[in-house]
Amino acid sequence: MIKKPFVGQSTIANGLLDLIHTDVCKPLNTSARGGYSYFITFTDDHSQYGYVYLIRYKFEAFGTFKEYRLEVENQTDRKIKAFWLDRGGEYLTGEFIDYLKENKIISQWTSPGTPQLNSVAERRN
């Protein structure tokens, strides 16, 4: 069966940190020095400025997000408003979801099997 082209709607956030896209890249073929096998990206939708962090395991995504959040919010004096992510298990932990709610960060989830909806993050990988 031939897949139909994906027709999506593209909008750009109005300001810095209004929307952050994230994704964890699948294991690298070779581990980097220090045993890092994955990397996680965070991309600001407005500026398209991105951060890349090396991680050893997918479960480190939550701690890495907290580190990223502290850094960018301190640099810009702005708060992250929304977080666009896929339904990868690293993001589906109760701890991660509760943290987003407690900090009033809106989580926007892609539909299963539609990486096109998180194309900003997917392009970095």
Secondary structure, 3 states (H helix, E strand, C coil): CCCCCCCCCCCCCCCCCCCEEEEEECCCCCCECCCECEEEEEEECCCCCEEEEEECCHHHHHHHHHHHHHHHHHHHCCCCCEEEECCCHHHCCHHHHHHHHHCCCEEEECCCCCHHHHHHHHHHC
